[in-house]
Amino acid sequence: MTKPIRVAVTGGAGQIAYSLLFRIGNGELFGANQPVALQILEIPPAMDALRGVLMELEDSAQPLLREVIITDQPNIAFKDANWAILVGGMPRGPGMDRSDLIAANGPIFVEQGRALNEQAAADIRVLVVANPCNSNCLVAKANAPDIPPERFYAMTRLDENRASAQLAVRAGVPVGDVSKIAIWGNHSNTQFPNFEHAFIQGEPAESVIADRAWLEGEFLSTVQNRGAAVINARGKSSAASAANAALDSIRSLINPTPAGDWYSAAIASEGNPYGLADGLMYSFPLRTTEDGAAAIVDGLALSDYALGKIKESEAELLAEREAIANLL
């Protein structure tokens, strides 16, 4: 019998996890023949809601879902986990700026990093979804010194998916016809969705959409601010699309990337080929190799415009790192 993959998910009673857990149990992440066990973490005040999620998972009767553990203890949630999807975090409250959010989330990811270090399986891999995800991931990684740094990722796939969709709508093509769009930098409004290397139906995006002003203006702004736009329209933050992007991220990380394409995630920036500062979780175009490593796509020619955007996001991440220096 195939051994279940143990997946720890934090923030289990929240909207993103509610859109995520059932899809994992249904085989959408690791395939139709791979059993899974879910280990779901919540804060104590949300445990009643999480018990309701557990009941629904039981009532879904998913054959691949072999075990579900719910807990408010990180050491239990991360015990022997092969994957950890860190969804839970402190949301931004009224009057909070980004630096306040970073400071509020830091201690959460100190604790979770230490618990992962002590309890997770030897092959643990960690995807941080909770915002500010780049800096949260940096804190978790710093507090898990026994886990190789290349096993930590912060999610920018939602931004990539948003960028692909905007290009597809503008070009009047299916989104599957868009390739090689990558997110550089931070999951924030300084991110750079690099349209200069994107392709639409096998042609450079800039030749299909011959409107540089739109690409630098409306396209860039729409992608950078899409999360806020969803909140303004829906009254709640992105949930289903974020869960979908988490699944996309992990599938891209565990499967070799098709020839001539790439995907986006933030990884440790040490030794990157583009001269960006070490010691950050920075989003690059990545390829998963046949041996399962996530490698930065090297050799891309970057225009002065692109370099300016990429350095702007680097500067923001450096400032965020300074704000959490005591936690690293």
C-alpha positions as CSV (number, residue, x, y, z in Angstrom):
1,M,0.0,0.0,0.0
2,T,1.3,3.5,-0.9
3,K,2.4,5.5,2.1
4,P,0.3,8.7,2.5
5,I,2.0,12.1,1.9
6,R,1.6,14.1,5.1
7,V,0.5,17.7,4.3
8,A,0.4,20.3,7.1
9,V,-1.9,23.3,6.4
10,T,-2.1,26.3,8.8
11,G,-5.0,28.6,9.1
12,G,-7.2,25.6,8.5
13,A,-10.5,27.3,9.3
14,G,-9.9,30.3,7.0
15,Q,-11.2,30.9,3.5
16,I,-8.1,29.9,1.6
17,A,-7.7,26.6,3.5
18,Y,-11.4,25.9,3.0
19,S,-10.8,26.1,-0.8
20,L,-7.6,24.1,-0.5
21,L,-8.1,21.1,1.8
22,F,-10.9,19.3,-0.1
23,R,-8.9,19.6,-3.4
24,I,-5.8,18.0,-1.7
25,G,-8.0,15.2,-0.3
26,N,-9.5,14.7,-3.8
27,G,-6.1,14.0,-5.4
28,E,-5.7,17.3,-7.3
29,L,-2.2,17.9,-5.8
30,F,-0.3,14.6,-5.8
31,G,-2.4,12.5,-8.2
32,A,-5.3,10.1,-8.2
33,N,-3.3,7.2,-6.8
34,Q,-1.5,8.9,-4.0
35,P,-3.0,8.8,-0.5
36,V,-2.7,11.9,1.7
37,A,-2.9,12.7,5.4
38,L,-3.9,16.3,6.4
39,Q,-2.5,17.9,9.6
40,I,-4.4,21.1,10.1
41,L,-3.3,23.9,12.5
42,E,-5.4,26.7,13.9
43,I,-5.3,29.2,16.7
44,P,-7.3,28.2,19.8
45,P,-10.2,30.6,19.2
46,A,-10.8,29.1,15.8
47,M,-10.8,25.4,16.8
48,D,-14.6,25.2,16.9
49,A,-14.7,26.3,13.3
50,L,-12.0,23.9,12.4
51,R,-14.0,21.1,13.9
52,G,-16.7,22.0,11.5
53,V,-14.2,21.7,8.6
54,L,-13.2,18.3,9.9
55,M,-16.8,17.2,9.9
56,E,-17.1,18.3,6.2
57,L,-13.9,16.5,5.3
58,E,-15.2,13.3,6.9
59,D,-18.5,13.8,5.1
60,S,-16.8,14.2,1.8
61,A,-15.7,10.5,2.0
62,Q,-12.6,11.0,-0.1
63,P,-10.9,7.6,-0.6
64,L,-7.4,9.1,-0.8
65,L,-7.8,11.0,2.5
66,R,-6.4,8.5,5.0
67,E,-6.2,10.7,8.1
68,V,-7.0,14.1,9.3
69,I,-5.5,15.7,12.4
70,I,-6.7,19.0,13.8
71,T,-4.8,20.9,16.4
72,D,-3.7,24.3,17.8
73,Q,-0.2,23.0,18.5
74,P,2.5,23.5,15.8
75,N,4.5,20.6,17.1
76,I,1.6,18.3,16.4
77,A,0.6,19.8,13.1
78,F,4.1,19.5,11.6
79,K,5.0,16.1,13.0
80,D,6.5,14.0,10.2
81,A,5.0,16.4,7.5
82,N,6.4,16.1,4.0
83,W,4.8,19.3,2.9
84,A,3.7,22.4,4.9
85,I,1.5,25.0,3.4
86,L,1.6,28.0,5.7
87,V,-1.7,29.8,5.0
88,G,-2.5,31.2,8.4
89,G,-1.2,34.6,9.6
90,M,-2.2,37.9,11.1
91,P,-4.4,39.8,8.7
92,R,-4.0,43.5,8.1
93,G,-6.3,45.4,10.4
94,P,-7.6,49.0,10.2
95,G,-4.9,51.6,10.2
96,M,-2.1,49.0,9.8
97,D,0.6,49.7,7.3
98,R,2.8,47.0,5.7
99,S,5.6,47.4,8.4
100,D,3.0,46.8,11.1
101,L,1.8,43.6,9.4
102,I,5.4,42.3,9.0
103,A,6.1,42.9,12.7
104,A,2.8,41.2,13.8
105,N,3.4,38.1,11.7
106,G,7.1,37.7,12.5
107,P,6.6,35.8,15.9
108,I,4.1,33.4,14.3
109,F,6.7,32.3,11.8
110,V,9.5,32.1,14.3
111,E,7.4,29.5,16.2
112,Q,6.4,27.7,13.1
113,G,9.9,27.6,11.7
114,R,11.2,26.1,15.0
115,A,8.4,23.5,15.1
116,L,9.1,22.5,11.5
117,N,12.8,22.2,12.3
118,E,12.0,19.9,15.3
119,Q,9.1,17.8,14.0
120,A,8.9,17.7,10.2
121,A,10.0,14.8,8.0
122,A,13.5,14.8,6.6
123,D,12.1,15.7,3.1
124,I,9.9,18.6,4.3
125,R,9.2,21.3,1.8
126,V,7.5,24.5,2.8
127,L,5.2,26.9,0.8
128,V,4.4,30.2,2.5
129,V,1.1,31.7,1.4
130,A,0.3,34.1,4.3
131,N,1.2,37.7,3.6
132,P,3.7,39.3,3.6
133,C,4.7,35.9,2.3
134,N,8.3,36.7,1.2
135,S,9.3,38.0,4.6
136,N,7.2,35.5,6.5
137,C,9.1,32.8,4.6
138,L,12.4,34.4,5.4
139,V,11.6,34.3,9.1
140,A,10.4,30.6,9.0
141,K,13.5,29.6,7.1
142,A,15.9,31.4,9.5
143,N,14.3,29.6,12.4
144,A,14.6,26.2,10.8
145,P,18.4,25.9,10.5
146,D,18.4,22.1,9.9
147,I,16.1,22.3,6.9
148,P,18.0,23.1,3.7
149,P,17.1,26.6,2.6
150,E,16.1,25.5,-0.9
151,R,13.1,23.7,0.6
152,F,11.4,27.0,1.4
153,Y,9.2,28.9,-1.1
154,A,7.0,32.0,-0.9
155,M,4.0,32.0,-3.2
156,T,3.9,34.4,-6.2
157,R,2.1,32.1,-8.5
158,L,-1.2,33.9,-7.9
159,D,0.5,37.0,-9.3
160,E,1.7,35.0,-12.3
161,N,-1.8,33.6,-12.9
162,R,-3.2,37.1,-12.7
163,A,-0.7,38.4,-15.2
164,S,-1.3,35.5,-17.6
165,A,-5.1,36.2,-17.4
166,Q,-4.7,39.9,-18.1
167,L,-2.5,39.2,-21.2
168,A,-4.9,36.6,-22.4
169,V,-7.9,38.9,-22.1
170,R,-6.1,41.7,-23.8
171,A,-5.0,39.5,-26.7
172,G,-8.4,37.7,-26.9
173,V,-6.8,34.2,-26.5
174,P,-7.2,31.3,-24.0
175,V,-5.0,31.8,-20.9
176,G,-3.3,28.5,-21.8
177,D,-1.8,30.3,-24.8
178,V,0.3,32.6,-22.6
179,S,3.7,31.3,-21.5
180,K,6.9,32.6,-19.9
181,I,5.3,35.3,-17.8
182,A,7.2,35.5,-14.5
183,I,7.0,37.5,-11.4
184,W,10.2,39.1,-10.1
185,G,10.5,40.3,-6.5
186,N,8.1,40.8,-3.7
187,H,4.4,39.7,-3.4
188,S,3.4,43.4,-3.1
189,N,2.7,46.3,-5.4
190,T,6.4,46.5,-6.2
191,Q,6.4,43.1,-7.9
192,F,7.4,43.1,-11.6
193,P,5.3,40.8,-13.9
194,N,7.9,40.6,-16.7
195,F,5.9,41.0,-19.9
196,E,9.2,41.5,-21.9
197,H,9.9,37.8,-22.0
198,A,6.3,36.6,-22.2
199,F,4.9,34.8,-25.2
200,I,1.3,34.6,-26.5
201,Q,0.6,31.7,-28.9
202,G,4.3,31.3,-29.4
203,E,4.9,34.9,-30.3
204,P,6.5,37.6,-28.1
205,A,3.8,39.3,-26.1
206,E,4.9,42.7,-27.2
207,S,4.4,41.8,-30.8
208,V,0.9,40.5,-30.1
209,I,0.0,43.4,-27.8
210,A,1.7,46.2,-29.6
211,D,0.9,48.8,-26.9
212,R,3.8,49.4,-24.6
213,A,1.9,52.1,-22.7
214,W,-0.8,49.6,-21.7
215,L,1.8,47.0,-20.7
216,E,3.7,49.5,-18.5
217,G,0.6,51.2,-17.3
218,E,-2.8,49.4,-16.9
219,F,-1.4,45.9,-17.1
220,L,1.3,46.4,-14.5
221,S,-1.0,48.3,-12.2
222,T,-3.8,45.8,-12.5
223,V,-1.6,42.8,-11.6
224,Q,0.2,44.7,-8.8
225,N,-3.1,45.8,-7.2
226,R,-5.3,42.9,-8.0
227,G,-5.6,41.7,-4.4
228,A,-6.9,45.1,-3.2
229,A,-9.3,45.2,-6.2
230,V,-10.8,41.8,-5.2
231,I,-11.2,43.0,-1.6
232,N,-13.0,46.1,-2.8
233,A,-15.3,44.2,-5.1
234,R,-16.0,41.1,-2.9
235,G,-15.5,42.5,0.6
236,K,-13.1,39.6,1.3
237,S,-9.6,38.8,0.2
238,S,-8.7,36.3,-2.6
239,A,-9.4,32.8,-1.4
240,A,-10.3,30.4,-4.2
241,S,-7.7,31.9,-6.6
242,A,-5.0,31.8,-3.8
243,A,-5.8,28.1,-3.1
244,N,-5.6,27.4,-6.8
245,A,-2.2,29.1,-7.0
246,A,-0.9,27.1,-4.0
247,L,-1.8,23.9,-5.9
248,D,-0.2,25.2,-9.1
249,S,2.9,26.2,-7.2
250,I,3.4,22.7,-5.6
251,R,2.6,20.9,-8.8
252,S,5.3,23.0,-10.6
253,L,7.8,22.3,-7.8
254,I,7.4,18.6,-7.9
255,N,7.2,18.0,-11.7
256,P,9.9,18.8,-14.3
257,T,9.1,22.0,-16.1
258,P,8.2,21.6,-19.8
259,A,10.9,22.6,-22.2
260,G,11.0,26.3,-23.0
261,D,8.8,27.4,-20.1
262,W,9.1,28.6,-16.5
263,Y,7.0,29.5,-13.4
264,S,7.3,31.9,-10.5
265,A,8.0,31.4,-6.8
266,A,10.1,33.3,-4.3
267,I,13.2,31.3,-3.2
268,A,16.4,32.1,-1.3
269,S,18.3,34.7,-3.3
270,E,21.8,33.5,-2.4
271,G,24.1,33.2,-5.4
272,N,21.4,34.3,-7.9
273,P,22.7,35.0,-11.4
274,Y,21.2,38.5,-11.6
275,G,23.3,40.3,-9.0
276,L,20.4,40.8,-6.5
277,A,21.2,40.9,-2.8
278,D,21.7,37.6,-0.9
279,G,19.6,37.0,2.2
280,L,16.2,37.6,0.7
281,M,13.2,35.5,-0.4
282,Y,12.9,36.9,-4.0
283,S,10.6,35.7,-6.8
284,F,12.4,34.6,-10.0
285,P,11.4,32.7,-13.1
286,L,12.2,29.1,-12.1
287,R,12.4,25.7,-13.8
288,T,12.1,22.4,-11.9
289,T,14.9,20.1,-13.2
290,E,14.6,16.3,-13.7
291,D,16.2,15.8,-10.2
292,G,13.5,17.9,-8.5
293,A,15.5,21.1,-7.9
294,A,14.0,24.5,-8.5
295,A,16.6,26.4,-10.5
296,I,16.5,30.1,-11.5
297,V,16.3,30.6,-15.2
298,D,19.7,32.1,-16.1
299,G,20.8,34.3,-19.0
300,L,17.7,36.4,-19.6
301,A,18.6,39.8,-21.1
302,L,17.0,42.4,-18.9
303,S,16.2,45.9,-20.2
304,D,17.0,49.0,-18.2
305,Y,13.2,49.3,-17.6
306,A,13.0,45.7,-16.2
307,L,16.1,46.2,-14.1
308,G,14.7,49.3,-12.6
309,K,11.5,47.5,-11.6
310,I,13.5,44.5,-10.3
311,K,15.7,46.7,-8.1
312,E,12.7,48.6,-6.8
313,S,11.3,45.3,-5.4
314,E,14.7,44.3,-4.1
315,A,14.9,47.6,-2.1
316,E,11.5,46.9,-0.6
317,L,12.5,43.4,0.5
318,L,15.7,44.8,2.0
319,A,13.7,47.3,4.0
320,E,11.4,44.5,5.2
321,R,14.3,42.4,6.2
322,E,15.7,45.2,8.3
323,A,12.3,45.5,10.1
324,I,12.5,41.8,11.1
325,A,16.3,41.6,11.7
326,N,15.8,40.6,15.3
327,L,13.8,37.5,14.3
328,L,16.4,36.1,11.8
